[in-house]
Amino acid sequence: MPKYFIITFFLLASSLLIAQNNDVAKLTAALLAETPLEENLQELCDDIGGRVTGSKANEQSVEWALKQFEKAGVKAWKQAFDMPSLWLEKSTTATISGDIEFTPLVVSKFYSPAQSYKGKLLDAGTGTAEDFEKLGAAAKDAFVLVETDLCLDIGGLFTEYTNASKTEDFARKAGVKGIIFMASRPNGLLYRFVTKKVFDNKIPQLVMAREDAKRCLRSIRENKSLIIDATIDAEVGGKFTSHNVIAEIKGSEKPDEVIIIGSHLDSWALGTGANDNGCNVSMMIDIARQMQKLGIQPKRTIRFALWNGEEQGYFGSWAYTVKHAKELDKHKMAMSVDIGSGSIFGFFTNGREALFPILDELLKPVEAFGPYTHVDATIIGTDNFDFMLEGVPNLVANHRAGKFGGYGRNYHAASDTYDKVDLKSLKINSAIIAAVTLGYANSSDENINLIRHTKADIDALIKKQQLEFSMRMFNVWEPWSTGKRGRK
Ligand SMILES: [Zn+2]
């Protein structure tokens, strides 16, 4: 090659590289400056409110999100998918009678059958196998009250899910009429969980305000006899259609290769789904908006996904992987941002340690907000899951707990409202996510062509990271193990 050719080539290559780095710098600067991020989040939380999949508010949020992309000049569309059935709590009430009488505060776990119940209320300790052994035949047709630890952080949430999942199995085996879980957060705070069986659940399962549950337990432990009357009123129905909102900025060089980043639009409706996950929905919209405004053209296509039906078992992102099954070889990265607004300090790499150095490289433009530490753990509880089951490289952002009681304490609770969002770190997080996303879209083939996992690779990963228990806990083991879900 003649010398001047080589020089020209290097000049071209380096100017391209500088342009790309400039794009990341321009984009992060724009996101850190004043943007409609907070205003959008406030609209989503305060004007629309809690957005349970199948509710009117959820549909409003779909239209709202489409409008935001449209206003920003970003191409976006609705992607329809089926939800198995409808369950929207209208109210759950309970009274305690017998040796004491009062009205405790309660809420239903998702998909508790809507009807009225009456039964003896028994002390089931912390709901372990030994506790149920102690109760023996008495548990049959009774309501069991289960004591919980205080949940102060995300670790506490995992413990709560794990314990509740085990308790459910023991209670079902014992033939109970219903389960009452003591709320794990204090001061009358209530929150919604799904049961282990989700849509297959047949047993009423309630969360009772911590103080009320403790009052019941003290009384039972003094040998007082308690009866609970509970009424669950819910709007129930069959299969229905929900929608993801997908927006796209086409790649200039490799438009068929896709980097997809997403957050879920749906929430529970005790609060207004602010940290879970309105804040990151607003972030996705803001990143797309600023990219479009700056005229940034990534090499590969970037898709911004606002998933729906996440809380019931990531139905929207699952549907996406089914609909785009033939294109998944070309999906080079799927990222989920779903752990609130505390500062991001790294990523979960879901079985791919090879991503660590690549991420470190892509995070260089935002190193001022680091340091970053990555964890090669596998996240089951959000929208990266079906990409993982399809073998697509996938990331979940890892956050610090955040202000105002943090993510764990307000999780799915009446207190998950706009005022709990750490707006300052949300802005910084948007710059971090943008740097990684755009960096990925422009990255060298060597970085991007991480081989898609085969079915055997995925099986090995599930075994190595011992995911069966967690997958059963979220009712996603059966569809995977029977071939209904994930790579064939
Ligand atoms: Zn979430």
Residues whose N, C-alpha, C, O or C-beta is under 5 A from the ligand:
A	BS01	ZN	D276 N277 D338
